[in-house]
Amino acid sequence: MKPADYAFGHGDDRFDVTHYDLDLACNVTTNRLTARAELTCVALADLPEFELDLHSLKADKVLVDGAAPAKVTHKAAKLKVKPAKPLRAGRTFTVVVKYSGKPRPVPGLFGGAGWEELTDGILVTSQPYGAPSWFPCNDRPGNKAGYRVTVKYAGSYWASGNGAVVEHVARGGQHRWVFEQPEPMPTYLAALHIGVGVARPVPSESAVPVEIVHPPLVNVGAGSAFERQGEMVTVFEELFGPYPFGGYRAVVTEDALEIPLEAQGMSIFGANHAAAGWANERLVAHELAHQWFGNSVTVGHWRDIWLHEGFACYAEWLWSEASGGRTAASHAEEHWRRLSGLGVPGPLVDPGPGRMFDDWIYKRGALTLHALRARVADKAFFTILREWGTRHRFGVVTTQDFTALAEEVSGQELTAQFDAWLFSKKLPALG
């Protein structure tokens, strides 16, 4: 096995998963999970054996194409499977794993990620290495798959997951939800919330259905950071092109969260992020922008993380500009001054796994886009952004894909510009 860079020891690049079907029975009170996962896979190389990532949970039974494997071992969060017969390159195969246990976060460079117990409920967000905390997976960002997730539990909680709700049955205090996410999604964007909440539709001029799931006592309407959520969708569609998924769901937990959390087709905020003001409103814009930049168009390797975070950060400034606040140029000048005073610890591309979520990645990424906008002018710049989302819709990309597109659309030779902003440690002048 050759794991992808920055993959934190996760992933097997000898095969892809094309679909996950998860059936989860959760005891919210005792934090107990009993589950079945069926993975549809394709071999990219000959596979005498393969690996899945599964942390802390017990694999009770494993089948490959309906048959017992020759050997299964589960050590150090790696579920190693040797099929009864080797799988040839190009072969489609299925893996069924029945598993159980008390889920807990996956430890790593940025602390625990994945399954968390809330004061009253459960929250699961998987970025960047938390997916194995709740299902067996091929945990690498370049492997995108469709999902069907069935969630069963007792209590008066509301459940939120990726994609559309295709079934919700509540009977005798028991709930059964089924979520369908047909558009391909990497494991790190898989999410689940079971907690106190009600669903509120958000009016918008866009055809995209938008809702906010929130605790009844938390204001998400007028006078909150979510007051203009529907308008944000409309503005971003004008700037970036059509919204890429079937709907958008913002989830607010009863608990306070340190930062909002990104997922495909949804974003998760703490109750502390609902208060009005730019500090929270920009986060609402940031997470929405990830639906285009990060979720639909996804990096194959974490070394290109600026293509997610720099774009979402610049979207904050564009929202500010479009909504009657400060211009993007004003935000750019402010953050260029801050970065120039701090000193930049590395280049924007391939900053190292320990720095991939540093704030300077977000801000220098946004500044890189603002400098490109100044160079090629607005018409070409926004054509680049819309073409980026259209050409690579649901795809996997690299920095080189973006720089090539920028040159193609603008008709300009931009090597020196991108070398300075992306690959040099020194922060270039803004203009």
N, C-alpha and C positions, 0 to 999 in steps of 0.2 A: 504494500500500500504506500502511496505517495500523497500525504495530506496537502491540501492547498495552503498557501502562505497565510500567516496570521490565523490559522484555523484552530489554534489552541489545542492541538492534538486530535481534532475531530475530523470526520469525513473520510470517505474512501472514493478516490476518483476513478476506480475501475468499473464503476456502475453508476447509473442514475436511477432515482426513484421518479416515476412519472405520476403516481397517484397514491395518496394516503387515505385510508378509510379507518377512522378511529371511533371506537365505541367505548365511552368512558362512564363508569359508575362511580360517583364521588360521594363520600360521606364527609360533608363539610365540617361537622362537629368534631370528628375524630381525625380529620385529614387522612383519610384512607382512600386509595384508588384501586379499583379492580377494572381491568381494561383488556381490550383486544384491538390489535392493529393489523390491518392487511395492507401490505405495500406491493404495488405493481412496479416492477423494475425492468431495466434493460441493461444487459451486460455490454460494457464498452471495451472489454478485453476478455480473454479466457479467464474463467473464475474457478480455480480449484477450491477456493474459499473466499469469503468476503466478510466485511465488518459493518456493524451498525453501532450507533452511539446510544447508550442507555445508562443513565446515572441513577444510582441508589435503589432503583426498583428491581424486583425479582422477575426474571423471565421464567414463567412457569411451563411454557410449552412453545416450541418453535417448529414450524412446518415450511418446507420449500416445495412449491408446486404440489401441495397436499401430502407430501411424504416427509417422514422423519429424516433429518440430516444425519450424515455419518458421525458428526461430532459438533457439539456446541459448548463453548466456554464463555464465561462472563467474568472478566476481571478488569479493574481500573476503568470502569464505565465503558468498556468495549465488549460488545456481544459478537463473538467470532463464530461464524457458521461455516461448516464444511458440508456442502450438499452430498447426497448419496452418490451423485455423478457430477463431474465438473460441468459448469455452464459455459457454453461457447460464446464468443463475441458475437453480438447482434441478437442474442436470444432474449426474449421477454420471459420473465418469471415472476412468480408471486411468493411473498414471504408473509406468513402469519405468525404473530407473536402474541401470546396471552401472557399478561404480566400483572403484577400487583405490588402493593406496598404503601409506604408513607412518603409521598414525594417531598423533596426538599431542593433548594436552589443548588445549581452547579457552581462550585467555587472557581475563581479565576482572577485574572489581572485587575478586573474592575469590581471585585466583590462577587457576591452570589447573584446568579441570574436564573430566571425561570420561575418555577412554582413557588408562590409565597402565600402564607396564611395571613389574612387581614384580621382586623379586630372582630369583624363579623362577615366572613366570606373568604373567597380565594381569588387571587390574581396571578395570572400566568402571562408573562411577556418574555420573549426568548432571545432578544438581542443582547450580546452577539453570540453567546454560547449556551443559552438556557434551554433550548428545545429538548435535549435528552433528559431533562428533569421530568418530562411528562409523556413522552412517547419515543419508541425506537425509531431512529432516523439516520439518514446520510447527511450529517450536519455540516454543509458547506454552502456558502452563499450562491455559488454558480449553479446549484442543482435545484431547479424550480419545478414544482409539481402541483397538480390539482388536489383538493382536499374535500372530504366529507367527514364531518365531526358530529357524532351523536353524544349528548351529555345528559346523564340522568342523576337526579339528586332529590332529597327530601327537604322541605322547608318552603318559606315564602319568598325566597330569593329570586332575582332576575338574572338570566344568563345572557352574556354577550360573547360572540365569537366572530371569526372571519367569515365574510360573505353573507349570502342571503339566508334568512330563516325560512326553511322549507317545511318545517313542522314544529309545532309547540303544543304539547298535550299536558294539561295540569289536572290531576285527578287525585283526590284523597290525600292532598299534601305532597304528592309525588309529581315531579316535573320531568318531561322528556323533550329536549330540544334537538333539532337537526339543522346544522349549518352547512351550506354548500359554497365552496370557493372554487369555481371552475377555472378562473384565470390562474396561470402558473404562479406559484409563490415559494420563495425559499423558506427553509425551516425557521430561520431566525425571526420571521415576521408572523409566525403562528402565535395566536394569543387566545386567552379565555378569561372571562371575569364572571364569577358567581357571587352576587352580593345584593345589598339593599339598593333598589332602584326602580324607576319607572321610565318608560320610553316616551319621548316627546318629539313629534315631527317638527322639522324646522322649515319654514317657508323660504322659498328661493325662486329666482327667475330661471334657474337651471332646471333641466329635466331630470337631473340626478336626485333621487330620494335621499334626504339627509335627516338624521335623527340624533338626538342626544339622550343617552341613558344616564340618569342621575338620581341621587338620593332625593326624596321629596322635599326635604328642608333646605336643599342647596339651590340657590337661584342661578339659573342658566339662561334667563331671558334678559329683558331690559335691565340695564345697570350691571351687567356681568361681562366677563371677558368673551362670552359666547354670543353676545347680542347681535353681532354682524356675521355669524357663521355662514348663513345662507348667501350673503353678499360676497363673502370670500370665495365661495365655490364659483360663482359667476365671474368674478374678476380673474381668478386663476384660469378658468377655461378660456377667457379672452386672451390671456397672456401666453398660456402653455399649450393650448389645444384641448380637445374634449377630455372630460374626466374619464380615466381609464377603466373604472370598475362599475359594477351594477348599482352601488350605493355607497354612502359614507356614514359612519357611525362614530360619534364622539362619546366616550364612556367616562363618567366622573365617579370615582370611588368615594366612599364615606371617609376613608383614611386620607391623611395628607401624604403626598408623595414628593420626593426630592425633586424629580424632574418628570415631565410627561414622557410617555413611552409610545414608541412607534409600532404599528402593526398594519397589515394589508387590509385596506377597506375600512379601517377603524384607527382611532387614536385613544389613548388612555391617560386621563388627567386625575390628579388628586383634588379633593375638595378645596384645597388651598389655591388651586389655579383658576378658580371660577371668579375671583374678585376682579372688578373692573380695573383698567389701567394698562398702559403699554407693556409693562413687564410680563403680564399674562397674555394679553392679546397677541403679542408677537409669537408666543409659544403655540397658540391656537393656529395661527397662520403657518408656522414652521411645520407642525405635524400634518396639516392638510397638504402642504406642498410635497411632502414625502410620497404622497400617493402617485405623483408623476415621477419624482426624482428619488429613486430608492426602491419603490415598490413595483411600479410598472417597469421602469428601466433600472436594472440592478447590476451592481458591480460583480464581476466573477471572482475578484480577489479583494480582500479588505485593504490592500495597499492603495486602492483607488477610492477610498472612502470619501474624499472631497467631492466626488461626483454626486454623493447623497447630501452630505452636510453643508457643503459650500453652496449648493443650489438652494436648499431649503432655507438657509440663512439669508441668501439674497432675496428669496421670495418674501421674507419678512419686510425687507426694505422696499420691495416693490408694492407690497400691500400698504405700507405706510404712505407711499407716494400716491397710490391710486385712491386711497380713502380720505385724502385731505390732510394727512399728517406731514411729517418731514419728508423731504425728497430722498431718494436713494443716494444721490450724490452727497447729501449732508451726512447720512449714516456712514457712507464710505470714508469720508474725510475724518470723521470722529474715530472710527476704528483703525484707520491707517495710522493716525497719530498714536493711538494706544499701542498698537503692535510695534511701531518703530521705536517707541520708548522702552518696550520690554525686551526686544531682541528675539529673533525667531530661532527656536532650537533645531530646526531641520527643514528640509524641502517639503513641499506640499504632497507630492507623490512619494509613496513608500516612506512614511515618517517613522515606521517601527510600530509593532503591536501595542506597546505601552503608551503611545501618544495618539492613537487613532481617534480618540474622542476628546483630545485637548481642545479648549475653546479656540486656540489660534488656527486650528484646522478649519473650523467653521468660518471664522472671520476672514482668514486669508483666502479661503475658497470663494467667499462672496466677493472679496476685493478683486480676485482674478476675473470673475465674471463682469464686474463693473469696469475694469480696465479694458476688457474685450469690447464691451458696449461702447465705451468712449472711442475705441479704435475703429470699429466697423460701422458705427452709427445705429440708431434704434431700429430702422427697418430690417437691416440684415441681422442684427442681434436677436430680435424676437422671432425672426424666421428660423434662426438657428435653434432656439429653444423649442419652438413648435415642431420643427423637423426632427429634433432629437427624440421627442416623445412619440412622434408618429412612426419614424423609421425603426426605432428599437422597442416599440410597444411590446411589453411582456418578455423582453429579451435580456440578455446578459452582455455587458459592455466593459470597455477599458478606457483609460484616459486617451489612448491613441485614437480610438473611435471618435471621441469628441473633438480632438484637435483637427483631425482630418475633415470632419463635417464642417467645422468653423471655417476652414480654408476653402472648402468647396462652395459653401453658401455665400461667403463674403467675396470670393474671388481674389483674396489677398494671401500673400505669403506671410505666415504668422509664426514661423519657427522661433525667431528671436524673442518674440513676445511671450510665447508659452515656455520657452526655456527659462526665462527670467522669473516668471510667476510660479511655475510648477516644479522646476527641478533645481533651482538655485536656493541655497539657504538664505541668501541676502534678500531682504524685502525690497522690491523695486519701488521707484517713485510712482505715485498714483497717476500723475499726468504730466 
